[in-house]
Amino acid sequence: MTVQDTHDTTSASVQRAAGVAPARDRSVDALRGFALLGVILVNVPFFAYPIGALGGVERPVDLWAFGALMTLAIGKFFLIFSFLFGFGFATSIASDQAKGRRSGPRFARRLTGLFVFGALHAVFFFIGDILMLYALLGVLLWFARNFAPRTLLVLAVLAYLLAVFAQAAAFTATGTDPEGTARAAAAYLGGFLDAADFRLREDIWLGQPFILIFNGPAALAMFLAGLALAKMRLFPGVRGRRARWRLGWTLLLIGLGASAASLAWVGPLYVAPPGGPSGAEFFAAMARSAAAPLLSAGYGLLLLAAADRTPESVWVRILAIAGQMTLTGYLLHSVILAFVFGGWGLGWYAQVSAATCIAVGLGVYLSLVTVFAVWKRRFRYGPDEWLLRSWVDLRAARM
């Protein structure tokens, strides 16, 4: 989940002056909007079931649905958001330099704003919040801002190697906690404050360490890669649409093959036996994690190539609108899903299938982009983007 206001796109002249590649606003926004769809689809099962006890796969169609989600989406779309965060960090520094502003205090306010949003989000709606992690890792990104691109890429590779081991360990975690699962069900099927109290007392202390281990090294790797490619003027894409198509399809097919092979070996809902995973099972989980950035890059290159080909098409405009309101979209999708699955709303917690989870995610995304399209006709920023920008600027932004 990356946030629109965390990576404002600057003008081409500003970016050239700072040595950063000019951004193609609409195509990058469309990529961001596409990533929001993937994040929503990935998050739905974690609203619908307790962590470590994902269910709803009793029917073959549901097992296939969750397998597709694991192969194509889980661990992939947040990499796109993280990359865009690093890229946007470079463009925001370029903008500050061009306008004679000090980047340090502004970026510090941006990070504190994200952390506050994330803390409220985690307590009241979703323990899988990523904003707090972004705020913490953003501090490391600040200290890496003057590194050479080659150094940034080396650090990115090292960070992602750590991520492969960390994610494989998470994928092959042993067992579940039946008592904890029962407590979670009782809390989430209770009232709004019952669920918030349970998150604050118990679930957040399980969810956030998991986020730190599972997503932290990978997010940092993508932060650094985004910053490096911005400095090298290699983003938003390889020069030439045909080259983008070729590279995009190559990366996508390699990543898809490795991810599918891993899925065939350990299954979508793998839980290690009491003695722990075998070496082959752990290796398969590592292959799944290693394939993720290939799929993410493939998605990104293909979407950018398609968006550049038809920049005025309806689908590009719709995705771009969603991409301009990703902070609002990220937070609002949690409000909607908490209502759908919580006892204070529809009460669907632990009662829907994996295929239904995907349908719910698609419905939520379509609802959001419809509302956003109406909103953007009248307003420049989404409500949460406006709040964050106003805090960063220390004055009310023009809505």
NUZANU-302409 format. One record per residue: residue in one letter; x, y, z of N, C-alpha, C, O in turn. Coordinates in pm, whole numbers, plus 50000, padded with zeros to 5 digits. Example, Ala and Ser with C-alpha at 12.3 -4.5 7.8 and 13.67 -1.06 7.14 Angstrom:
<pts>
A513194943150780512304955050780513204967050780514244966850846 S512854977550708513674989450714512905000350787513415011450804 
</pts>
This chain:
<pts>
M500764989250000500005000050000500845012050000501375016750100 T500905015649907501625028149902500625039249893499475037249855 V501065050849930500165061949947500465072649845501615076349827 Q499435077549777499635087749674500425099449725501325104249657 D500115104249844500795116349891502215113449936502985122849959 T502585100649949503955097449986504885097649867506105096749882 H504325098849747505195099049631504605108049523504225103249416 D504535120949551504025130449454504905130149330506125129049339 T504275131249215504995131649089505305146049054504405154449050 T506555148949028506945162548996506975164648846506865155148769 S507135176948806507185180248664508465174948602509445172348671 A508425173548470509595168248401510805177148420511915172148438 S510605190248417511755199348431512385198248568513615198548580 V511565196848672512095195448807512905182748819513985182748878 Q512385171948764513075159248778514375159148698515375153448743 R514365165348581515625165948506516685173848582517865170248582 A516245184448647517185192748723517805185048836518955187648874 A517075175548891517585167749004518175154548960518585146549045 G518235152148830518795139648783517855127948796518305116548808 V516545130548794515565119948808514745119348681514455129648620 A514355107348640513615105848516512265112648522511585111948625 P511845119348414510525125148410509465114348425509575103548367 A508445117348503507385107548527506255109448428505905120748393 R505695098548383504485099048303503345097348400503005086248439 D502765108248436501855108448550500765097948542500565090148635 R500065097848429498885089148422499265074448425498585066548491 S500325070448356500695056348355501145051748493500825040648535 V501895060148563502335056448698501155056048793501065047048877 D500245065648781499035065348863498205052948834497635046948925 A498135049148706497385037148669498015024748731497315015748778 L499345024148732500035012948796499715012548944499485001849001 R499705024149007499385024949149497945020349175497685013249272 G497025024449088495645020149102495465005349082494654999049150 F496224999548989496204985048968496724977749091496174967549131 A497794983049150498354976849270497354977249385497304967849465 L496564987949394495544988649499494544977249485494134971449585 L494154973949362493254962549341493864949849396493194942249467 G495134947349365495784935249414495874934749565495654924149624 V496194945949627496284946349773494934943349837494864936049937 I493864948749781492534946049836492204931249825491714925349921 L492464925149710492184910949693492984902449792492454892749847 V494224906149815495064898649910494564900150052494624890650130 N494084911950088493704914650226492384908350268492184905850387 V491484905850175490154901050213490204888550300489534888250403 P490974877950265490984866150351491464868950493491084861850586 F492294879150511492804882250645491794890350726491934891450848 F490784895850661489634901250732488634890150763487944890550865 A488574880250675487534870050684487864858950782486954852250832 Y489154856750810489574845550895490734849950985491424859650955 P490934842751097492064845951184493394843151113493484834251029 I494424850751150495764847951099496194834051144496054830551261 G496714826151051497154812651083496044802451075496294790551097 A494824806551044493704797251035492824800850916491594800650927 L493454804150803492674807750685491844795750642492334784550634 G490584798350614489664787550579488924790550451489384798250367 G487754784350438486924786550321487414779350197487154784050086 V488124768050213488664760850097488174746450096488894737350054 E486944744450142486404730850147486114725350007486254713349985 R485704733949914485374729649779486594731049688487434739749710 P486694722549585487824723849493487924737649429489034742749411 V486784743849396486834757049334487454767249428488134776549384 D487234765549558487804774849654489294772549673490064782049691 L489704759949668491134757049677491864762849556492964768349568 W491244761749440491824767749320491864782949332492834789349291 A490794788649388490744803249403491854808149493492534817949461 F492044801449607493104805849697494484803049637495424810649657 G494594792049562495854789249495496214800049394497374804049382 A495204804749320495444815649225495854828349297496734835649251 L495214831049411495564842949489497004841949539497744851749534 M497384830149587498744828249636499764829549523500824835649541 T499444823849408500394823949297500534837649233501644841949201 L499404844549215499394856749135499464869549216499864879949163 A499064869149343498864881749414499594883049547500264893149570 I499504873149634500054874649768501574876749760502294868749701 G502034887549820503444890749820503934897649694505134900149680 K503014900849601503424907049475503054921849466503894930049430 F501824925149500501364938749476501924948749576502104960449543 F502194944249698502794953649792504224957149749504754967649788 L504854948449669506174951749615506074963449518506954972149515 I505014963749438504824975049347504644987949426505254998149394 F503804987449529503604999249613504915003749676505215015749680 S505694994249724506944997649791507935003749693508625013449726 F508004998249573508865004049470508455018449440509305027249430 L507155020749427506665034249398506935043849513507105055849491 F506965038749635507305047149750508735052249735508995064049755 G509665043249700511055047349681511215056849564511955066649573 F510525054049454510565062949339509995076649374510565086949338 G508865076749445508255089349482509085097349580509055109649579 F509845090449664510765097249755511775105449676512075116849711 A512305099649568513255106849483512615119049419513215129749415 T511395117649368510755128849301510355139649401510365151549366 S509995135849523509625146049622510845154149664510735166249686 I512015147749676513245155149706513565164649591513985175949614 A513375159949468513615168649352512715180949356513155192049328 S511475178849392510525189949400510935199749510510895211949490 D511325194449625511755203249735512975211449696513055223349726 Q513935205149629515135212349587514795223449489515335234449499 A513905220549396513545230549296512825242449358512945253749310 K512095239949466511325250649531512055256749650511505265249720 G513285252349674514075257849783513575253949921513755261450017 R512945242249931512415237750060513345227350121514055220150050 R513335226550253514115216350324513345203250323512215202550372 S513955192950268513275180150255513135172850388512145166050411 G514145174250476514155166550599512915168350685512255158450716 P512585180650725511395182550809510105178050740509215172650804 R510015180350610508795176450538508655161250534507565155950555 F509755154350508509685139750504509425134050642508705124150655 A509995140150745509725135650882508235137050915507645128150976 R507635148150874506195149750898505395139650816504375134450863 R505845136850697505155126950615505165113250684504145106350688 L506315109550737506425096450803505615095950931504955085950958 T505645106651010504835106551133503355106151099502575099551168 G502955113150993501565112550950501155098550910500075093850948 L501995091850834501715078050796501615068950918500745060250925 F502525071051015502505062451133501215064251212500635054451259 V500755076551227499505079051300498335072751226497495066051287 F498265074851096497215068351017497275053251037496245046751058 G498485047651031498635033251043498245027951179497605017451188 A498615035051286498275030451420496755030151440496225020451494 L496075040651398494615040951409493985029951323493025023451364 H494535028151205494055017751114494195003951176493274995751170 A495355001251236495624988051293494734985051413494284973651429 V494474994851496493664992651616492184991351582491514982451634 F491684999951497490235000451477489734992151360488544989051353 F490634988351266490114981551148490904969351103490304959151073 F492254970051098492994959251034494394957951092495204967051083 I494654946351153495964944451215497064942651111498254943651144 G496684940050986497674938550881498134951650820498674951850710 D497914962650891498314975850841499784976050800500644970250866 I500044982950688501404983950637501984997950653503184999850634 L501145007650689501605021550693502645023850802503605031350782 M502475017350917503465019051024504815013650981505845019651010 L504815002350911506074996850860506715006550760507925008650764 Y505925012250672506465021850576507085033850647508135038850606 A506425038450752506945049950826508295046650889509205054950887 L508425034750946509685030951010510795028850907511915033550926 L510475021850799511485019450696511845032250621512935033450565 G510925041750620511205054550556512385061750618513075069350551 V512615059350747513775065350814515065060050750515995067650725 L515115046950725516295041150660516455046550518517565049050473 L515335048250450515395053650314515985067750313516745071350223 W515645075550413516185089150421517715088950430518385096850364 F518245080050511519695079450527520395073750403521605075150388 A519625067350315520215061850192520055071250072520405067549960 R519525083150095519145091849983520325096249896520155098749777 N521525097049954522685101649878523565090249829524625092749772 F523145077949849523925066549801523905066149648522935070549585 A524975060949591525035059149447524035048449404523735039449483 P523515049149282522555039049237523055024749250522305015849290 R524335022549217524865008949227524835004049371524494992549397 T525195012649465525145008949607523725005749649523484996049721 L522785013849605521375011549638520904998049585520174990849654 L521304994649464520874981949405521494970049478520834959849498 V522754971349517523394960549594522674958549726522384947249765 L522374969449796521634968449922520244962749901519744955249984 A519614966449789518274961149760518324946049740517454938849790 V519324941249669519454926749648519694919649781519084909249807 L520574925049864520844918849994519584918750081519304908750148 A518844929750079517614930250159516604920050109515894913950188 Y516534918249977515544908649928515984894249951515144885449969 L517274891649951517734878249990517314875050133516884863850161 L517434884750221516934882950357515434880650356514924872450432 A514724887850270513274886250261512884872150217511904866650267 V513644866350126513334852850078513374842950194512494834450206 F514404843850278514504834850392513394837750494512784828450547 A513134850450520512124854050619510734849550574509964844350655 Q510424851550447509104847650399508954832550392507874827150418 A510024825650356509964811050356509704805750496508944796250513 A510334811850595510084807750733508634810150772508034801950842 A508064821350727506664824250758505734814650685504754809850743 F506024811750558505184802650480505164788650541504144781750535 T506274784450600506364770850654506254770750805506764761650870 A505584780550862505374781051007504584768851052503694764050981 T504914763951170504304751651220503054754751301503074762851393 G501954747851265500764747451349499974760351360500354770651304 T498854759451433497974770751459497654771051607498074762251682 D496914781051649496524782851789495004782351798494354792651781 P494414770551826492954769551830492314778851932491254784551906 E492944780452048492364789252149492394803752102491424811152121 G493504807852042493584821451989492584823751877492004834551866 T492384813451794491404814551687490004816551743489224824451691 A489684809251849488364810551912488184824351974487104830251964 R489234829552037489134842952096488934853551987488164863052004 A489644851751876489514861451767488094861251711487514871851686 A487544849351691486184848451637485184855051730484294862251685 A485324852751860484394858851956484504874051953483484880951960 A485714879151944485904893751944485404900151815484714910251819 Y485764894251702485404900451575483934899051541483404906651459 L483264889451603481824888251585481064895951692479834895451697 G481794903051777481164911651877480984925751823480864927651702 G480964935451912480774949251871482054955551818483124949451823 F481924967651768483064974951711484174976751814485344974451784 L483814980951935484814983152039485374970052092486524969652135 D484574959252090485094946152130486234941952037487274937252082 A486014943751907487044940151810488284948851826489404943951819 A488074962051846489214971051864490004967451989491234967751988 D489304964152096489974960452221490804947752202491924946852252 F490264937952129491004925552105492244928152020493304922652046 R492094936651919493274939951838494354946351924495534942751915 L493964955852007494934963252086495594954352191496784955652217 R494814945352252495344936952360496124925052308497084920652371 E495724919652193496284906852153496674906052006497834903351974 D495734908451916495974905051775497044913651710497794908951625 I497124926251749498114935051687499534930551720500464933051643 W499704923951835501034919351875501424906651802502584902551806 L500454900451736500744889351646500904894351502501824890351431 G499984903051461499964907551323501134916351284501734914251179 Q501474926251368502534935551329503924929351328504694932451237 P504294920651424505574913751409505644905151283506684904051219 F504504898951248504454891251124504704900351004505454896750914 I504064912051004504264921750895505734925850887506304926850779 L506344928351004507744932551008508654922050947509564925250871 I508414909350982509274898550933508974895250787509874893950705 F507674894050756507274889650623507474900550518507964897850409 N507084912750552507094923550453508264933250467508644939850371 G508854934150587509864944350612511064943950518511314953850449 P511814932950512512984932750424512624934750277513354941350203 A511504928950235511094930350095510714944750064511074950049958 A509974951150155509594965150133510834974050126510914982850040 L511794971850215513014979750213513764977750081514274987350024 A513814965350034514484962649906513844970549793514534976249709 M512514970949792511824978249685511954993349701512045000649602 F511964998149826512245012449849513565016349781513625026049705 L514595008549810515935011549758515985010149607516625018149539 A515314999949554515294998149409514575009649339515025014449235 G513465014149397512755025549338513585038149337513585045549239 L514305040649447515185052249454516315051049352516665060749286 A516885039049340518005036949247517565039049103518255045949027 L516435033249064515995034548925515565048748892515685053048777 A515065056048991514765070248968516055077948940516095086248849 K517105075049017518375081948994518985078148860519675086248797 M518745065848816519305060948690518425064348569518775061048456 R517295070748594516355074348488515835062148413515645062748291 L515615051148485515125038848424513665036048458513135025548423 F513025045148525511595043648556510925056848522511475067448553 P509725056548460508735045948461508835035248355507835028348331 G509955033248289509995021448205511205020748115511935030548097 V511385008948059512415006847958512045015047835510865016047800 R513055020847770512765029047651512215020147539512805009947503 G511075024347485510495016847374509425007347423509654998947510 R508225008647364507105000347407507364985547380507014977047461 R507984982647265508224968747230509174962147330508984950647368 A510204969547372511134964047471510424961447604510704951547671 R509514970347641508744968147764507914955347755507884947347848 W507234953647641506414941647625507274929047638506924919847711 R508394928747568509254916847570509754914047711509644902747760 L510314924247776510854922247909509744918848008509914910248095 G508614925747995507504923148086507004908848077506824902348180 W506784903947956506304890247941507354880047986507014869748045 T508624882947960509684873748003509704872348155509714861248208 L509704883648225509724883248371508454876948427508514869248522 L507324880148366506054874648414506024859548401505614852648495 L506454854348288506384839848267507384832448355507074821748407 I508574837948373509544831448463509024831448606509054821148673 G508534842948651508004843648787506804834848806506664828448910 L505924834448708504724826248718505094811448723504494803848800 G506054807348643506474793448644507044789248778506704778648830 A507924797548836508514794248966507454794249076507474785449162 S506554803849073505514804549175504554792749164504154787149266 A504184789049042503274777749022503934764649064503274755949121 A505224763149035505924751049077505964749949228505774739049283 S506204760949296506194760949442504824757249495504704749449590 L503784762749434502414759749476502114744949459501494738849546 A502554739149348502304724949324503014716249426502554705349459 W504154721249477504934713249572504354713849713504154703349776 V504084725749764503674727049904502204730349921501684729450033 G501504734149814500094737449826499874751649873500784757749929 P498654756949852498384770849887498244773350036498474784450083 L497864763150112497644764850256498584756050335498174749750433 Y499834755550294500804746550356501034750050503501254761650537 V500994739750589501394741050728502384729850756502114718150727 A503524733150812504574723350833504144712750933503364715551023 P504654700450918504384689951017505044693251149505874702351156 P504694685951257505264689151389506784689851392507354697651469 G507434681951311508894682151309509484693351229510714694751221 G508634701551168509124712551086509174708550940509034696750908 P509364718050851509374715150707510644707750666511694709250728 S510514699850560511694693550503512494703950425512024715050400 G513714700050389514534709350312513894712950179513954724450136 A513284702950113512644705549985511454714850000511234723549916 E510694713150107509534721750130509974736150158509344745650110 F511024737750236511524751150264512054757550136511864769550114 F512724749550052513244754849926512104759249835512204769449767 A511014751449833509854755149751509264768349797508864776649715 A509194770249929508684782949981509624794449945509154805549917 M510924791949946511884802249905511684805849757511774817549719 A511434795749675511214798249532509994807049511509994815749424 R508964804749591507754813049581508084827649611507624836649541 S508864829949714509224843749749510164849949646510024861649612 A511114842049597512054847249497511354850949367511804859749295 A510254844049337509524846749213508714859649220508374865349117 A508404864149341507484875449357507934888149284507134894049212 P509194892649300509574905049230509584903649079509414913549008 L509784891449028509714889548883508284891748834508064898548733 L507324886048907505924888248871505554902948885504884908648798 S505984909048994505664923249016506214931848903505514940548851 A507464929548866508074937348757507364934648625507154943748546 G506994922048602506254918848481504924926048475504564931848372 Y504184925648586502924933048591503154947848558502444953748476 G504144953548624504384967848609504754971748467504194981248412 L505684964448407506114967748271504974966148170504804974548082 L504194955448184503104953248090502014963748105501474968548005 L501704967348229500674977548247501144991148197500374998348133 L502394994648224502905007448175502925007948023502595018247964 A503294996847960503304996447814501904997947758501685005347662 A500944990947819499554991947773498995005947796498285011347711 A499305011747912498805025147943499415035547851498735045147812 D500685033947815501315043347722500725042147581500695051847505 R500275030247549499715028047415498355034847400498045040347295 T497545034347505496205040447501495995049047625495175045747709 P496725060247637496675068147760495315074647786495025078147900 E494505076247684493205082647702492065072547718490905076447726 S492385059747722491345049547731490665050047867491225054947965 V489445044747871488655045147995489355037548106489395042248220 W489905025848075490495017648181491725024448242491965023348362 V492495031448160493665038648213493195050048303493755052148410 R492185057248260491665068348340491125063448474491345069648578 I490405052148471489835046848595490935042648692490905046048810 L491925035148640493025030948727493805042948779494245043048894 A493985053148694494745064948737494015072448848494655077348941 I492695073348839491925079848946492115072249077492335078249182 A492035058949070492275050949191493695052949242493925053449363 G494645054349149496035056349189496295069649254497235071049332 Q495465079549225495615092749286495005093349426495195103149498 M494275082949465493605082849596493905069949671493015064349736 T495145065149662495455052249722495445052349874495095042249935 L495815063449937495745063850083494295062750129493975054750216 T493425070750070492005069750103491465055950068490705050050145 G491845050849952491365037649911491825026650004491055017650038 Y493085027350045493625017150135492895017150268492515006650319 L492705028950325492035029750454490545026750442489975020150529 L489915031550336488475029550322488135015050293487085010150337 H488985007950220488684993850195488684986050325487944976350339 S489514990150421489514983450551488224986250628487684977350694 V487744998550620486485001850687485354993250630484544987750705 I485314992050498484254984250434484364969450472483364963250509 L485574963850463485744949650493485534946650640484994936050674 A485934955750728485654953750871484154953350896483684945850981 F483404961450823481944961350835481354948350779480464942450839 V481864943950665481334931850601481544919650690480634911350703 F482714918450751483034906350826482844907650976482774897551045 G482754919751028482634921651172481224919751224480244921151150 G481134916651354479824914951417479024927751422477804927251431 W479694939251417478984952051418478434955551281477764965751264 G478724946851181478224948951045477444936750998476464932751060 L477894930950887477194919450830477514906450901476734896950894 G478644905750971478974893851049479354881750967479014870551003 W480054883750857480454872450772481754865950816482284857350745 Y482284869650929483584864550975483574849250982482684843251043 A484584842950919484774828350920483594820950859483334809450895 Q482864827350768481664821050712481654820850559480714815650500 V482654826350494482634827250348483754818850288484744815850354 S483574815150163484574807050093485654815850033485534828150027 A486724809349989487824816849927487374823649799487764834949771 A486554816749720486044822849597485184834949628485244845049557 T484394834049735483574845449775484444857049819484124868649793 C485554854049886486484864749927486964872649806487044884949810 I487294865649698487754872549578486634881149520486874892449477 A485414875749519484284883449468484044895949552483754906649499 V484164894449684484004906049773485064916549744484764928449737 G486304912149727487384921549697487144929149568487374941249562 L486704922249464486404928949338485274938949354485314949949299 G484244935049431483134944149455483544956549529483104967649497 V484404954949629484894966449705485684975849615485504987949620 Y486554970149533487374978649445486514986349345486714998249325 L485564979549284484694986249188483884997249255483655007849197 S483444994749377482705005049451483595017149478483165028549463 L484835014549518485745025549548486035034049424485965046349431 V486345027549312486695035449194485495043349143485655054149086 T484295038049163483095045549124482955058149208482705068949155 V483125056549339483045068149428484175077949399483955090149398 F485365072749374486515081549347486315089649219486685101349213 A485725083349117485505090448991484585102449013484795113148954 V483565100749096482665111849127483385122349210483255134349185 W484155117849308484885127049397485855135849318485925147949341 K486605129749226487645137049155487085147549058487815156249011 R485815146749029485215157148945485145170549019485085181148957 R485155169849151484995182149230486225185649311486455197349342 F487025175649346488125178149439489455173749380489525164349300 R490495180649421491845177749372492445165549442493115157349379 Y492195164349572492775153649653491665145349717490545149949735 G492025132849750491155124949835491205130449977492135137950010 P490245127050061490215132850197491445129650279491965138350349 D491925117250274493105113850353494375119450292495305123250363 E494425119950160495565126450094495625141250132496705146750154 W494465147550141494415161650179494915163750322495665173050348 L494505154950412494965156150551496475154650560497145162450627 L497015144550491498455142250498499235153750434500235158250489 R498775158350320499465169450253499415182050340500405189250350 S498275184750400498155196650485499095195850604499685205850644 W499255184050661500185182050773501625183950726502425190450795 V501965178450611503325179850559503645194550530504745199150559 D502685201750472502905215850436502705225350553503065237150544 L502115220450663501785228650780500825240050744500865250850802 R499995237350648498915246650612497885238750533498215228650470 A496665243350536495595236350466495835236650315495965247350256 A495885224950255496075224250110494785228050039493685226550092 R494945232949917493755236049837493105223049794493725214649728 M491835221449831491135208949806490775207749657490175197849616 
</pts>
